[in-house]
C-alpha cells in the first residue's frame, strides 16, 4: 500500500504507476488531500509513480520488496 498525503492546494489530479519499461499498470484519480494505492497484486521490483496536479507533474521511484 502506498499512501500520499497531503497533496497541497490541488485536491484533484491523477496518479499513474508504470513499470520500469514504461508499461502503464495503474491510473487513479485524486479527489481529496489523501489517497492510497494498492500495489499488493504487483510483483517485487522498481516502479515509477507520476503525480499530476493541475499543470504540474512529479515522478517518484517506488521499490517494492
C-alpha distances in whole Angstrom, upper triangle without the diagonal:
4,7,10,13,16,17,21,24,22,20,20,19,17,14,14,13,15,16,19,21,21,20,18,15,13,15,14,16,16,18,17,17,13,10,7,6,5,6,7,10,11,13,13,14,14,13,14,13,16,16,19,21,24,26,24,21,19,18,15,14,11,12,10,12
4,7,10,13,14,17,20,19,17,18,16,14,11,12,11,14,15,17,20,19,19,17,14,12,13,12,14,13,16,15,14,11,8,5,5,6,7,10,13,12,14,14,14,14,12,12,10,13,13,16,18,21,23,20,18,16,14,12,12,9,11,10,13
4,7,10,11,14,17,16,15,16,15,14,11,13,13,17,18,20,23,22,22,19,17,14,15,12,14,12,14,12,11,7,6,4,6,9,11,13,16,16,18,18,18,17,15,15,12,14,12,15,16,20,22,19,17,16,15,13,14,12,14,14,16
4,6,7,11,14,13,12,13,12,12,10,13,13,17,19,21,23,21,22,19,18,15,14,12,13,10,12,11,8,6,5,6,8,12,13,16,19,18,21,20,20,18,15,14,11,12,10,13,13,16,19,16,14,13,13,11,13,12,15,16,19
3,5,8,12,12,10,13,13,13,12,16,17,20,22,24,27,25,25,22,21,18,17,15,14,11,12,9,6,5,7,9,12,15,17,20,22,22,24,24,23,21,19,18,14,14,12,14,13,16,19,16,15,14,15,14,16,16,19,19,22
4,6,9,10,9,12,13,14,14,17,18,22,24,26,29,26,27,24,23,20,19,16,15,11,12,9,5,6,9,11,14,18,20,22,25,25,27,26,26,24,21,19,16,15,12,14,12,15,18,15,15,14,16,15,18,18,21,22,25
4,7,6,6,9,9,11,11,15,17,20,23,24,27,24,25,22,22,19,17,14,13,9,10,8,5,7,9,12,14,18,20,23,25,24,27,26,25,23,20,18,14,13,9,10,8,11,14,12,12,12,14,14,17,18,21,22,25
4,6,7,10,11,14,14,18,20,23,26,27,30,27,28,25,25,22,20,17,15,12,12,10,7,10,12,16,18,22,24,27,29,28,31,30,29,26,23,21,17,16,12,12,9,11,14,12,13,13,16,17,20,21,24,26,29
4,6,9,11,14,16,19,22,25,28,30,32,29,29,26,27,23,21,18,16,12,12,10,8,12,14,18,20,24,26,29,31,31,33,33,32,29,26,23,20,17,14,13,9,10,13,12,14,15,18,19,23,24,27,29,32
4,6,7,10,13,16,19,22,26,27,29,26,26,23,23,20,17,15,12,9,9,8,8,11,13,16,18,22,24,27,29,28,31,31,30,27,24,21,17,15,11,9,6,7,10,10,12,13,16,18,21,22,26,27,31
4,7,10,12,16,19,22,25,27,29,26,26,23,22,19,16,13,10,7,6,5,5,8,10,14,16,20,22,25,27,27,30,30,29,27,24,21,17,15,12,11,8,9,13,13,14,15,18,19,22,22,26,26,30
4,7,10,14,17,20,24,26,27,24,24,20,20,17,13,11,7,5,5,6,8,10,11,14,15,19,21,24,25,25,29,29,28,26,23,20,16,14,11,9,7,8,11,12,13,15,17,18,22,22,25,26,30
4,7,10,14,17,20,22,24,20,20,17,17,14,11,9,6,5,7,9,10,11,11,13,14,18,19,23,23,23,26,27,25,23,19,17,13,11,8,6,5,6,9,10,10,12,14,16,19,19,23,24,27
4,7,10,13,17,19,20,17,17,13,13,10,7,6,4,5,9,11,12,12,10,12,12,15,16,20,20,19,23,23,22,20,16,14,10,8,6,5,7,9,11,11,9,11,12,14,16,17,20,21,25
4,7,10,14,16,17,14,14,11,11,8,6,5,6,7,11,12,13,12,9,10,9,12,13,17,17,16,19,20,18,16,13,10,7,6,5,6,9,12,13,12,9,10,10,11,13,13,16,17,21
4,7,10,13,14,11,10,7,8,5,4,6,9,10,14,16,17,15,12,12,10,12,12,15,15,14,17,17,16,14,10,8,6,5,7,8,12,14,15,14,11,11,9,10,12,12,15,16,19
4,7,10,11,9,9,6,6,5,7,9,12,13,17,18,19,17,14,12,9,11,9,13,13,11,13,14,12,10,7,6,5,7,9,12,15,18,18,16,13,12,10,10,10,9,12,12,16
4,7,8,5,5,4,5,7,9,12,15,17,21,22,22,20,17,16,13,13,11,14,14,11,12,13,11,9,6,5,7,8,12,14,18,20,20,18,15,13,11,11,10,10,12,13,16
4,5,5,5,7,7,10,12,15,19,20,24,25,25,23,20,18,15,15,12,14,13,10,10,11,8,7,5,6,9,11,15,17,21,24,23,21,17,16,12,12,10,10,11,11,14
4,5,7,10,11,13,16,18,21,23,27,28,27,25,23,21,18,18,15,17,16,13,12,12,9,6,6,7,10,12,16,19,22,25,24,22,18,16,12,12,9,10,11,12,15
4,6,9,11,14,16,19,22,24,28,30,30,28,25,23,20,20,17,19,18,14,14,14,11,10,9,10,13,14,18,20,24,26,25,23,19,18,15,15,13,14,14,16,18
4,6,9,12,13,17,19,21,25,27,27,25,23,21,18,19,16,19,18,15,15,16,13,11,9,8,11,11,15,16,20,22,21,20,16,15,12,13,12,14,15,16,19
4,6,10,12,15,18,21,24,26,27,25,22,20,17,17,15,17,15,13,14,15,13,12,10,10,12,13,16,17,21,23,23,21,18,17,15,15,14,15,16,16,19
4,6,8,11,14,17,20,23,24,22,19,17,14,15,13,16,14,12,14,16,14,13,10,9,10,11,13,15,18,20,20,19,16,16,14,14,14,14,16,16,20
4,7,10,14,16,20,22,23,21,17,15,12,11,10,12,11,9,12,14,13,12,9,10,10,12,14,16,19,22,22,21,18,17,15,15,14,13,15,14,17
4,7,10,13,16,18,19,17,14,12,9,9,9,12,11,10,13,15,15,14,11,11,9,10,12,14,17,19,20,19,16,16,14,14,14,13,15,15,18
4,7,10,13,16,17,16,12,12,9,11,12,15,14,14,17,19,18,17,13,12,10,10,10,11,14,16,17,17,14,15,14,15,16,15,18,18,21
4,6,9,12,14,12,9,9,8,11,12,15,15,15,19,20,20,19,15,14,11,11,10,11,12,15,17,16,14,15,15,15,17,16,19,19,22
4,6,9,12,11,9,11,11,14,16,19,19,19,23,24,24,22,18,16,13,12,10,10,10,12,15,15,14,15,16,17,19,19,22,22,25
4,6,8,8,7,9,11,14,16,20,21,21,24,25,24,22,19,17,13,12,9,9,9,11,14,14,13,14,16,16,19,18,22,22,25
4,7,8,8,11,13,16,19,22,23,24,27,28,28,26,23,21,17,16,13,12,11,12,16,16,16,17,19,20,22,22,25,25,28
4,6,7,11,14,17,20,23,24,25,28,28,28,27,23,22,18,17,13,13,11,13,17,17,17,18,19,20,22,22,25,25,28
4,7,11,14,17,20,23,25,25,28,28,27,26,23,21,17,16,13,13,11,14,17,16,16,16,18,18,21,20,24,24,27
4,7,11,14,17,19,21,22,25,25,25,23,20,19,15,15,12,14,13,16,19,18,17,16,17,17,19,18,21,21,24
4,7,10,13,16,18,18,21,22,22,20,18,17,13,13,11,13,13,16,19,18,16,16,16,15,17,16,19,18,21
4,7,10,12,14,15,18,18,19,18,15,15,12,14,12,15,16,19,21,20,18,17,16,15,16,14,16,15,18
4,6,9,11,11,15,15,16,15,13,13,10,12,12,15,16,20,22,20,17,16,15,14,14,12,14,13,16
4,6,8,9,12,13,15,15,13,14,12,15,15,18,20,23,25,24,21,19,18,16,16,13,14,12,14
4,6,5,8,10,11,12,10,12,11,15,16,19,21,25,26,24,21,19,17,15,14,10,11,8,11
4,6,8,9,12,14,13,15,15,18,20,23,25,28,30,28,25,23,20,18,17,13,13,9,11
4,7,10,12,14,13,16,16,19,20,23,26,29,30,29,25,24,21,19,18,15,14,11,12
4,7,9,10,10,13,13,17,19,22,25,28,29,27,23,22,19,17,15,12,11,9,10
4,6,9,10,14,15,19,21,24,27,31,31,29,25,23,20,18,15,12,10,8,8
4,7,9,13,15,19,21,24,27,31,31,29,25,22,19,16,13,10,8,5,5
4,7,10,13,16,19,23,26,29,29,26,23,20,16,14,10,8,6,5,7
4,7,10,13,16,20,23,26,26,23,19,16,13,10,7,6,5,6,9
4,7,10,13,16,20,23,23,20,16,14,10,8,6,5,6,8,11
4,6,10,13,16,19,19,16,12,10,7,6,5,6,9,11,14
4,7,10,13,16,16,14,10,8,6,5,6,7,10,12,16
4,6,10,13,13,10,7,6,4,6,9,11,14,16,20
4,7,10,11,8,5,5,6,8,11,13,16,18,22
4,6,7,6,4,7,9,11,15,16,20,22,25
4,6,5,6,9,12,14,18,19,23,24,28
4,6,8,11,15,17,21,22,26,28,31
4,7,10,14,17,20,23,26,28,32
4,7,10,14,17,20,23,25,29
4,7,10,14,16,20,22,26
4,7,10,13,17,19,23
4,7,10,13,16,19
4,6,10,13,16
4,7,10,13
4,6,10
4,6
4
